[in-house]
């Protein structure tokens, strides 16, 4: 109970952060539309696991090093931007889901697997420098320096779990029958829109 108020503050701040549109949101929309609920769920779990990476380096103080070392932070930003552009490339190439288009896609690209979706979610979150800033703020401004490492680790596990649950819920919502009917045969346009969003996010990362 001693750390309950601190936990509530963390949970509320995280809720606002995770609900804000960003790369994670964009890839979940993309997978839900183009690959279906199952792969979107795997990507969601990957995003949650990516949180553990940020928690790990924050616990040992590396988030401060990353933020205060300009070249290292810039390198992470450019790496993240490059990966977002890679995802955007795939999204922008989306086309109608007729049989001919499906055959063509299968010839040109390896089919998406659960492992790839999981890794995609993990990398999207793990390479996001905005998440680095969030955890830097969390572990320096909100979490008391006197809070035991074990409690901080529990906070991190909660954040990873809550993030995964949120995006799994989003995946489910986007792939329900009503949403699927709304998207219909023109879903690839939403996929392309997410590609444009990913490009914009990548540009923003390296220009701010």
C-alpha positions in Angstrom: 0.0 0.0 0.0 3.0 2.3 0.5 3.5 2.6 -3.2 -0.2 2.5 -4.3 -0.5 6.2 -5.0 2.7 6.1 -7.1 1.4 3.1 -9.0 -1.9 4.8 -9.7 -0.1 7.9 -11.1 2.0 5.6 -13.3 -1.0 3.8 -14.5 -2.9 7.0 -15.4 0.1 8.5 -17.2 0.6 5.3 -19.1 -3.0 5.2 -20.1 -2.8 8.6 -21.7 0.5 7.7 -23.5 -0.6 4.3 -24.8 -3.9 5.7 -26.1 -2.1 8.4 -28.1 -1.7 7.6 -31.8 1.9 6.6 -32.8 3.9 3.9 -34.6 2.4 1.2 -32.4 -1.2 2.2 -33.2 -0.4 2.5 -36.9 1.0 -1.0 -37.2 -1.8 -2.6 -35.3 -4.3 -0.9 -37.6 -2.3 -2.1 -40.5 -2.1 -5.7 -39.3 -5.8 -5.8 -38.3 -6.8 -4.7 -41.8 -4.3 -6.6 -44.0 -3.5 -9.7 -42.0 -6.4 -10.3 -39.6 -7.0 -10.5 -35.9 -4.5 -13.3 -35.1 -1.4 -11.6 -36.5 -2.5 -8.3 -35.1 -2.7 -10.0 -31.6 0.8 -11.3 -32.1 2.1 -7.8 -33.0 0.3 -6.5 -29.9 2.1 -9.0 -27.7 5.4 -7.9 -29.4 4.6 -4.3 -28.5 4.1 -5.3 -24.9 7.4 -7.2 -24.8 9.1 -4.1 -26.3 8.1 -2.2 -23.1 10.3 -4.6 -21.1 13.4 -3.4 -23.1 12.7 0.2 -22.1 12.1 -0.9 -18.5 15.3 -2.9 -18.4 17.6 -0.1 -19.4 15.7 2.4 -17.3 16.3 0.3 -14.2 20.1 0.4 -14.8 20.1 4.1 -15.7 20.8 3.7 -19.4 17.9 5.8 -20.4 19.7 8.9 -19.0 22.8 7.9 -20.9 20.8 7.6 -24.1 19.1 10.9 -23.6 22.3 12.8 -22.7 24.5 11.3 -25.5 23.3 13.1 -28.6 24.9 10.8 -31.2 23.5 7.7 -29.5 20.0 9.2 -29.3 20.3 10.3 -33.0 21.4 6.8 -34.0 18.3 5.3 -32.3 16.1 7.9 -34.0 17.4 7.2 -37.5 17.3 3.4 -36.9 13.7 3.7 -35.8 12.8 6.0 -38.8 14.4 3.5 -41.2 12.3 0.6 -39.7 9.1 2.7 -39.9 9.8 3.4 -43.6 10.3 -0.3 -44.1 6.9 -1.0 -42.6 5.4 1.9 -44.6 6.8 0.5 -47.9 4.8 -2.8 -47.3 1.7 -0.9 -46.4 1.8 1.4 -49.4 2.1 -1.5 -51.7 -1.2 -3.0 -50.5 -3.8 -3.7 -53.1 -7.2 -5.3 -53.6 -7.6 -8.6 -51.9 -8.8 -10.5 -55.0 -7.3 -13.8 -56.0 -5.0 -12.4 -58.7 -3.6 -9.8 -56.3 -3.2 -12.5 -53.6 -1.2 -14.8 -56.0 1.0 -11.9 -57.0 1.7 -10.9 -53.4 2.5 -14.5 -52.4 5.0 -14.7 -55.2 6.8 -11.4 -54.4 6.7 -11.7 -50.6 7.0 -14.4 -48.0 3.7 -14.8 -46.2 3.4 -13.0 -42.9 3.9 -15.3 -39.9 3.1 -15.0 -36.2 6.8 -14.8 -35.5 7.3 -11.9 -37.9 4.3 -10.1 -36.5 5.6 -10.5 -33.0 9.1 -9.3 -34.0 7.6 -6.4 -35.9 5.6 -5.2 -32.8 8.7 -5.6 -30.6 11.0 -3.7 -32.9 8.4 -0.9 -33.5 8.1 -0.2 -29.8 11.7 -1.1 -28.8 13.2 1.3 -31.3 10.9 4.1 -30.6 12.8 7.0 -29.1 9.6 8.6 -27.9 9.2 5.6 -25.6 12.7 6.2 -24.4 11.7 9.8 -23.4 8.6 8.5 -21.7 10.5 6.0 -19.6 13.2 8.6 -18.9 10.5 10.9 -17.5 8.8 8.0 -15.7 11.8 6.8 -13.9 13.2 10.2 -13.0 10.2 12.5 -12.4 7.4 10.2 -11.3 8.9 7.2 -9.6 10.7 8.1 -6.4 14.4 7.4 -6.4 14.0 5.6 -3.1 11.5 3.1 -4.5 13.1 -0.4 -4.4 14.2 -1.9 -7.7 11.8 -4.8 -7.1 8.9 -2.5 -7.0 10.1 -0.6 -10.1 10.4 -4.0 -11.9 6.8 -4.8 -10.9 5.8 -1.4 -12.3 7.5 -2.4 -15.6 5.8 -5.7 -15.8 2.4 -4.0 -15.3 3.2 -1.5 -18.1 4.2 -4.3 -20.5 1.1 -6.3 -19.6 -1.2 -3.3 -19.8 0.3 -2.2 -23.2 -0.2 -5.7 -24.7 -3.8 -5.9 -23.4 -4.6 -2.5 -24.8 -3.3 -3.3 -28.3 -4.9 -6.8 -28.2 -8.2 -5.1 -27.4 -7.6 -2.6 -30.3 -6.8 -5.6 -32.6 -10.1 -7.3 -31.6 -12.1 -4.1 -32.0 -10.7 -3.4 -35.5 -11.3 -7.0 -36.7 -14.9 -7.4 -35.4 -17.5 -8.3 -38.0 -19.0 -4.8 -38.0 -15.7 -3.0 -38.5 -14.7 -5.7 -41.1 -18.0 -5.0 -43.1 -17.4 -1.3 -42.8 -13.9 -1.7 -44.3 -15.1 -4.2 -46.8 -13.2 -4.6 -50.1 -11.6 -1.1 -49.7 -9.6 -2.0 -46.6 -6.3 -1.7 -48.6 -6.9 2.0 -48.7 -6.8 2.1 -44.9 -3.6 0.1 -45.1 -2.1 2.6 -47.5 -3.2 5.4 -45.2 -1.4 3.8 -42.3 1.6 3.6 -44.7 1.4 7.4 -45.1 1.1 7.8 -41.4 4.2 5.7 -40.8 6.2 7.8 -43.3 5.1 11.0 -41.5 6.1 9.5 -38.2 9.5 8.5 -39.6 10.1 12.0 -41.0 9.1 13.6 -37.7 11.6 11.4 -35.8 14.5 12.7 -37.7 13.4 16.4 -38.1 12.5 17.3 -34.5 
